[in-house]
Amino acid sequence: MLRRSFLVGGAALTASAVGGLPAAAAGRWTRLGTRHVNWALDHDTIPVGMLRAPFDHLYFRVTGNALYMIDLDVTYSNGAPDHIPVRSVIPQGGQSRVIDLRGGDRFIRRVEFTYSRPPNGRGVAVVELWGQR
């Protein structure tokens, strides 16, 4: 009985660690777009304008290869820019921290991100942008 309780508790802990999102930010998440990064460039854009919903948090999920995310520029629907330094390595199969957007719920036109390949990075990285309403 004691072992079973431990295993169930461990599974819950693992599920929250894998999800990686803080409890406060575990609301409704929507995938806003995806880009395949092949290292030929050092920046890319994910257009979001087709989704007519406000968002107040963002995060990136990366598969296929690790990625060093330098910063991102969010352009809101009214044209206002928001420069957000990230400066962190997102491991293959991992995700960035949850990024709070300035001014609460905002309609997003596009997100441009600047990145570099990690020292041992080979192959394509797939970058997904997620937003929370």
ROZA-128898 format. One record per residue (C-alpha): residue number from 1; x, y, z. Coordinates in steps of 0.25 Angstrom, whole numbers. Layout:
BEGIN
(rec NUM; (X; Y; Z));
...
***
This chain:
BEGIN
(rec 1; (0; 0; 0));
(rec 2; (11; 10; 4));
(rec 3; (18; 7; -9));
(rec 4; (6; 9; -18));
(rec 5; (4; 23; -11));
(rec 6; (18; 26; -14));
(rec 7; (17; 22; -29));
(rec 8; (4; 30; -31));
(rec 9; (11; 42; -24));
(rec 10; (23; 41; -33));
(rec 11; (15; 40; -46));
(rec 12; (8; 53; -42));
(rec 13; (21; 60; -39));
(rec 14; (27; 55; -53));
(rec 15; (14; 60; -60));
(rec 16; (16; 74; -54));
(rec 17; (31; 74; -57));
(rec 18; (29; 69; -71));
(rec 19; (18; 79; -74));
(rec 20; (28; 90; -68));
(rec 21; (17; 100; -67));
(rec 22; (15; 107; -53));
(rec 23; (1; 104; -47));
(rec 24; (-3; 119; -49));
(rec 25; (0; 118; -64));
(rec 26; (-7; 104; -66));
(rec 27; (-19; 111; -73));
(rec 28; (-24; 109; -87));
(rec 29; (-12; 109; -97));
(rec 30; (-13; 110; -112));
(rec 31; (-2; 107; -122));
(rec 32; (0; 120; -130));
(rec 33; (9; 115; -140));
(rec 34; (21; 106; -144));
(rec 35; (35; 109; -151));
(rec 36; (46; 99; -156));
(rec 37; (59; 105; -153));
(rec 38; (70; 100; -162));
(rec 39; (82; 110; -157));
(rec 40; (83; 117; -170));
(rec 41; (77; 129; -164));
(rec 42; (78; 135; -149));
(rec 43; (64; 140; -148));
(rec 44; (50; 136; -152));
(rec 45; (35; 140; -151));
(rec 46; (23; 133; -147));
(rec 47; (10; 141; -152));
(rec 48; (-1; 140; -142));
(rec 49; (-11; 151; -148));
(rec 50; (-21; 140; -153));
(rec 51; (-25; 137; -138));
(rec 52; (-34; 147; -133));
(rec 53; (-32; 145; -118));
(rec 54; (-24; 152; -107));
(rec 55; (-13; 145; -101));
(rec 56; (-5; 149; -88));
(rec 57; (6; 138; -87));
(rec 58; (15; 131; -98));
(rec 59; (25; 120; -98));
(rec 60; (33; 112; -108));
(rec 61; (34; 97; -110));
(rec 62; (46; 92; -117));
(rec 63; (47; 78; -124));
(rec 64; (57; 72; -133));
(rec 65; (69; 79; -128));
(rec 66; (73; 89; -117));
(rec 67; (72; 104; -119));
(rec 68; (78; 116; -113));
(rec 69; (67; 127; -112));
(rec 70; (73; 140; -111));
(rec 71; (61; 150; -111));
(rec 72; (48; 152; -118));
(rec 73; (40; 164; -123));
(rec 74; (25; 163; -121));
(rec 75; (16; 172; -130));
(rec 76; (2; 174; -125));
(rec 77; (-10; 177; -134));
(rec 78; (-9; 192; -132));
(rec 79; (6; 192; -137));
(rec 80; (12; 194; -123));
(rec 81; (25; 186; -122));
(rec 82; (30; 178; -109));
(rec 83; (44; 174; -109));
(rec 84; (46; 162; -99));
(rec 85; (60; 157; -96));
(rec 86; (60; 142; -94));
(rec 87; (75; 138; -95));
(rec 88; (73; 123; -91));
(rec 89; (76; 109; -97));
(rec 90; (63; 102; -100));
(rec 91; (67; 87; -100));
(rec 92; (62; 77; -111));
(rec 93; (49; 73; -106));
(rec 94; (48; 84; -96));
(rec 95; (42; 98; -95));
(rec 96; (45; 112; -91));
(rec 97; (40; 119; -78));
(rec 98; (26; 125; -78));
(rec 99; (27; 139; -84));
(rec 100; (17; 150; -78));
(rec 101; (13; 160; -89));
(rec 102; (13; 174; -85));
(rec 103; (-1; 180; -83));
(rec 104; (-9; 168; -80));
(rec 105; (-18; 161; -91));
(rec 106; (-13; 166; -104));
(rec 107; (-16; 163; -119));
(rec 108; (-3; 158; -126));
(rec 109; (0; 161; -140));
(rec 110; (14; 153; -141));
(rec 111; (25; 149; -132));
(rec 112; (39; 150; -138));
(rec 113; (50; 142; -131));
(rec 114; (65; 143; -132));
(rec 115; (73; 130; -129));
(rec 116; (86; 123; -131));
(rec 117; (90; 108; -132));
(rec 118; (96; 102; -119));
(rec 119; (111; 98; -121));
(rec 120; (107; 83; -124));
(rec 121; (94; 86; -131));
(rec 122; (92; 78; -144));
(rec 123; (80; 77; -152));
(rec 124; (66; 84; -152));
(rec 125; (59; 89; -140));
(rec 126; (44; 91; -140));
(rec 127; (40; 103; -132));
(rec 128; (25; 104; -127));
(rec 129; (19; 116; -121));
(rec 130; (8; 115; -111));
(rec 131; (0; 125; -105));
(rec 132; (-10; 126; -93));
(rec 133; (-23; 134; -92));
***
